[in-house]
Amino acid sequence: MKKLYAIYFSATGTTQKCVGKVCDGLGVKPVSELNLADNLKVELPEFMAGDVVVVGVPVYGGRVPTVVADSISHLKGNGAAAISLVVYGNRDYDDALLELTDILTDRDFHVIGAGAFIGQHSIFPKVGVSRPDLSDEQCLIRFGKECMNAISEGHPIASEVPYIKGKKPYKQSAGIILAPVAKEEDCAKCGACVRKCPVGAISIETPWITDTTKCISCGRCITLCSQKARKHTGLKYSIFGAIFKACFSKRKEPEWTVVK
């Protein structure tokens, strides 16, 4: 391995944590770490054969979020190895891991490992509570170690990862049906959510309002709000939340595959 890079979209810190554990398993500190949630149009590094890039994204509605897919489609692998990682909220990752792996392959990466891991759900936090937990972290580290073994054995160029769950054409994204909002009287108007919203869905003039035509419901504004003013709320949210919890609270376990 020449250099290790970590590139991810992490609005609330969960995907970042998962990518970090994979890097721990690889046993190498990244020379560069980019969170696309800070800037979806950031200038991306140049890679070369011998480099390894860990790419992590959240799953929204069973897919890679469109704005994130657009961003990572500008990566240029130039024969570098890649580790494909998706994080989902204990419902299902559907076609997201296959989609991410396909994007990386199309961008001239040799994908040596692909994994789906569980985090606390960003919209319905009563599902997947406190995940990734210790067991998840151990799995993430193990995944990283298995990828390092594949790198050491020289598999990236000659092999492809075994079967990855998913179908083509990818499932239709349902879009965003719930966006966080705040009451004007609860909002401190500090501007943190305005500055950090990755898609510019909150204006400085009315930061308690969310532009639902732009919002991807990533939860970043909720995490950043010092007043805890921004939240998902309302009758629709309560109904969907109860149904979601009833249907998807049974614990899912990580799944991954590595070239042999």
Salt bridges, closest charged atoms under 4 A:
ASP38 OD1 - ARG220 NH2 2.58
ASP92 OD1 - LYS165 NZ 2.47
ASP94 OD2 - ARG91 NH2 2.29
ASP94 OD2 - LYS171 NZ 3.51
GLU99 OE1 - ARG63 NE 2.87
ASP102 OD2 - LYS168 NZ 3.15
ASP133 OD2 - ARG251 NH1 2.94
ASP136 OD1 - ARG131 NH2 2.68
ASP136 OD1 - ARG251 NH2 3.83
GLU137 OE2 - LYS17 NZ 3.03
GLU137 OE1 - LYS21 NZ 3.96
GLU146 OE2 - ARG142 NE 3.13
GLU153 OE1 - HIS155 NE2 3.06
GLU253 OE2 - ARG251 NE 2.62
